[in-house]
Amino acid sequence: MSELHVVLGATGAIGKAVVAELTARGRQVRAVTRGAATGPRDLRADITTLEGASAACDGAAVVYQCAQPGYTRWAKEFAGLTRTVLAGVEAAGAKLVMADNLYVYGPVEGPMTEDLPHAADGSKGRARAEVDRLILDAHRSGRIRATLGRASDYYGPGGVNTVLGPPVFAAALNGKTARWMGDLDQPHTLNYLPDIAAALVTLGEHEQADGRAWHLPAAEAITGRRFLDTVWSTIGATPKIAGLGRTTQRLIGLFNPIVRELGETWYQRDQPFVSDDTAFRDAFGPVKVTSHDQAVSATLDWYRHHHREG
């Protein structure tokens, strides 16, 4: 049986973290990217095509799908990308582990659990729900084995294309105001990149994970104010913090398409947004997650050496 683990989207933040986790566990890894390959076992492939997806997945035991279209193109491109990936995974006889998020539920009251209906009515939530349906239908029909790991907003080393990246860490290190997207005083689940990777690999290793979605374990939900205070106290400087409200988001969105797109999911930012990871902990525990204090410290260290713009 093949022991090859393939990571699609290996140059993205989650993909890089999964490659690092697999390597640390001694797995044979193929990192797949649309850009130039950087390692001897890496592969350059366009997985939006059947040929590229088949080449990327060839010989794999497990495929970690960490690739995604640009944020503004989810509605148009995510389902098509998923279909080609499924074809590649099926041809390889591999298992698929999907790096998923929490958009499918739409606005909810109380902590989110995996049995909530997929009630999102925005284009991105509907796109994510369609992707999940395609994957789980392929599993139920016996085409592939599959599992999905859902995370909330993430941060960590290498996490630059995220609202918790440069606007918080790089800005603070440069002595600028660290800005939180949304209400500073609402609790919000935040996932740490190395913890996401460890959980996704755990899903890849366990047959009991197959056929359903799981909320990936995270440290306790935290308010934006407390999170930013942690960043500043770790730096050892006087806090400069601000919350970006809906009106400001709309104004910035007139010029910034990424910020404009966040309006669709603003319910994640002006009320509690808490993920319940009890099912994962019960199935695969004991689970160790990184505390926010430790995670913030490690992320700041990475930004000091790799990314100081902000």
N, C-alpha and C positions, 0 to 999 in steps of 0.2 A: 504494500500500500504506500502511496506517495506521502511524504512528510513535508512537502513544499507548502509554504504559507505565502500567499500572494496578497499584496496590499495595493489596492487601486487608489489613486489620489495620494501617492506617497510623499509628495512635496508639500501638501497642506499640513496644517497644524496637527489635526487628529491623525492623519496618515503617518507623519513623521514619528509621532508618539507611539503608534502601534508598531512601526518598524523597530523602534528602540526597545519596546517591551518584548517583542518576539525574539530579537537578537539576544537580549538579556536572559531569556529562557532557553537559549541554545537552539532555537528553531532555524531551519533553512528558510530564508526569506528572499522573495523577489519583489522589489519595489518598482511599481509601475507608474510612469509619469508621461505626460504629453511633451514635456521638455526633454532636454538632453539628459541621458542617463549619467549618473555620477559614480556609480560603483560597478564592480565586475559582474554582479548578479542582477543589476538593475535592467529594466527594459523600458524603452520608449515605445508607446503605443497609443493610438487614438481609440479609446474604448467606446466612443460614440458610434463606431462602425462595427459590424459583425466580425470582420476580419481582425480588427484591432482587439476586440474583446476576447475573441477566441485565442489569439496569440498570447494575450496577457494572462489568461486563466489556464493555459495548457499545462497539464501535469500537476495542477494544484490539488491539495487535500482540502484546504480551507482558503476562501477568498474573502478578504475584508474590504467592503465597499465604502471607502472614505472619500470618494470623488463626488463632486456635485457641480451643476452648472453655476454660472454667476448668479448672485442673489436676485438680481432683477429678471433673470430668465427661467426661474424655476417652473412657472406655469407652462411655459412653452416647451421646455426641453427635458424636464426631469423624468417624465414617464418614458420617453423615447430612450434616454440613456439607460434607464432601468431594464428595458426590454433587451437591449443589446448585451448588457451585463449578465442577465439571466441566461441568455443563449450561450454565452461563453462559459458560465458556471456549469450549465447542463452538459455541454459538450465535454467538459473536463471531468464530470462526475464528482464535482466538489461540493463542499458545504459553503453557504453564503452567510456572512455576518455583516449586517447592515448597520452603519453608524447613523442613527436616526436622531430625531429631536422631538419636542413636545408640541409642535404646531397642530397636530391632528385634532386635538381636543377642543380648540377654541376657548372662549371664556368659560371658566368654571368657578364654582364656589367650593372652597375647601381644598385640601391637598389632592393632587392628581394621582390616581392609580391606573393601572394598565387596563382595567375593565370599563373605563369611561367610554361613552360613545364618541365616534369621530365626528364631532359636530361643528368643526371649523367651517365658516362660510366665506373666508377670504381666499384669494387665489392661491396663496402659498400653502395655507392649511389644506386646501383641497388637493393641491399637487402632492403634498406629502401623504395624504390619505390614499391617493391613487397609487403612489409608489409602494406603500405598505400592502395594499390590496394585491398588487401584481406579485409581490414577493411571497406573501402567504398563500395566495392561490397556487403559485408554482410549487410550494411545499406540499400543500394538501393534495395536489394532483399527482405527486410523486416524481415530478420532474427534477427537483433538487431537494436538499435539506437546507433549511434557512432559519435564522433567528435575527431579531432586531434589538439593538441596544439604544435606548433613548436617553439623551442628556439635555440639560438646560444650557443656558449661556455658560461658556467656559472661559478659563484663563489659565495661564501657565507658560513655561518656557516655550518660545516659538509661536505663541498666540498673538499674532499681530493684526489679523483681519477680523477683529471682534470689538464690540463696544467696550470690552474690558481690557483692551490692549493699550495702544498708544494714548487714548484719551485719559487713561488712568495712570499707568505705570511710567510711560515715557514722560508724560506731562509732569508728574510729581518729581521725578528725578531731575528734571530741568527747572524745578522751582516754580512751575506754572500751576494753575488751578486744575485739580483732578476732577473730571466731570462724570457724573453718574447719569445714565440714560433713564429718566423717569423719576418717580417719587422717592426721595431719599429715605423715607421712613416705612416703606412697605417691605416685608420679608420676601426674599427671592432666593431660590435654590441656584447655586453656582457650582459647576463641576470643574475639577482640576484636571488638566490634560493628561498627566501620567496616570491618574486614577481612571479616567475614561478608557485609556489604552489597556490597562490591566483588566478592567471589567470586560471589554470587548474580547480580549484574548481568552478570558475565562469562558465566555459564551462559546467561543470557537472550540474549546477543549471538551465541552460537556454535551453529550447527546440529549440530556434532559432539558437543555436550553432550547431545543429545536421547536419550531412551529408556533412561536409566539413572540411578543415584544416584552422587553424588560426595562424598567427604569434603572439606570446605572447609579450605583451608590455615590453619595456626595456627603460632604460635611453639612452641618446643620444650616438651614436657611438663615440668611443674614440680611440685614437692611443695608441699603447703599451707604448710609451715614456711617454705620459701624465698619463696613468694609473699607471705605476711604480713610477712616480714622486709623484702621490697622495699617494701611499702606504708609500713611504719614508717620505713625509712631515707629514703624520699622525703619524708616529712613532717618528718624530722629529730628524732624523739622516741624515747624509750626504748620498745622493743617491749612490748606487752601482747597476748599471743596465747593462744588455746586451741583445742583440737580437740574437736568435739562427737561423742561416741561413740554406739554403737548403744543403749546403755542410756538415756542422756540423751535421745536422739531419741525413744525409746518414751515416756518420761515427759512430754516436751513435747507429744508427739503426742496425749496424752490430752485436751489442751485446744486444740491447734492442728491443724486438719485438714490443712493444707498440709504441715506437718512430719510428720504421721502418714503421709501418702501416700509420703513419701520412703523409708519402710522397704521398699517393694517393689523399689526399685533400689539397695539399700544396697551391693550388689556393686560399684557404681561408686565406692564411697567407702572401702572397706577393703582394696582391692587395686589394683594398677596399672590405670589406665583411660586408654589411649593410642590415639589415632586416627592412622592412617597416611594421609597426604594425598599420597602419591607419584603416584597416578594423575592427580590434578588438576594437579600441578606439571608432569608430563610432557606433558599434553595442552595446557595453556594458559600454560606458563611462558615466560619467567622470571616468577616470582611474588614480589611483595614483601609481607611481613607485618610487622606492627608488633612490635617487641621488647616483652617484658614491662615493662622499665624505662620505655620511652616510653608504653606503654599505661596503666600504673599512674599515671604522672604526669598524663596527660590526663584520666583518670577522676577522680582527686583534684581537679583543677581544676574539673571539672564539678560534683562534689559540693559544693565550697566555695561555688559560686554558686547552686546549684539545690536541693540536698537535704542538709540538715545533720542531720536527725533520725537517731538511731541509739543 
